Amino acid sequence: MYLDLESLFIVTLFIYLFYHWWQSQKVKEIALNKTRKQCKELDVQLLDDNINLRAFWLKRDEKGMIRIWRSYNFEFSSTGEERYSGRVVTLGRTVTDFHMDPHRMH
């Protein structure tokens, strides 16, 4: 059995895409855990227990290394009646920003 160059390229591409997806799931889990922790500390409810990828880009970290920057959106409620938006940003595997819209306190 011989693999030609085109087949080898396709297999390598699929392996890379799977690896990227797998790493992305790890980063999303890190961001979701941070969001859950912040919501618990602020006594608000994370709605749908979910965050959604809004954008991603390549950026340099503080050491000058190129990392993937990701922005996730989520919704939360402080009273159970109204929905508010929030955002968590990661650079590589590090959460760099966490923002919640102004909301009512109960």
Summary of the structure (lengths in Angstrom):
residues: 106
radius of gyration: 18.4
end to end distance: 68.6
largest distance: 68.6
contacts: 260
relative contact order: 0.16
helix: 38%
strand: 36%
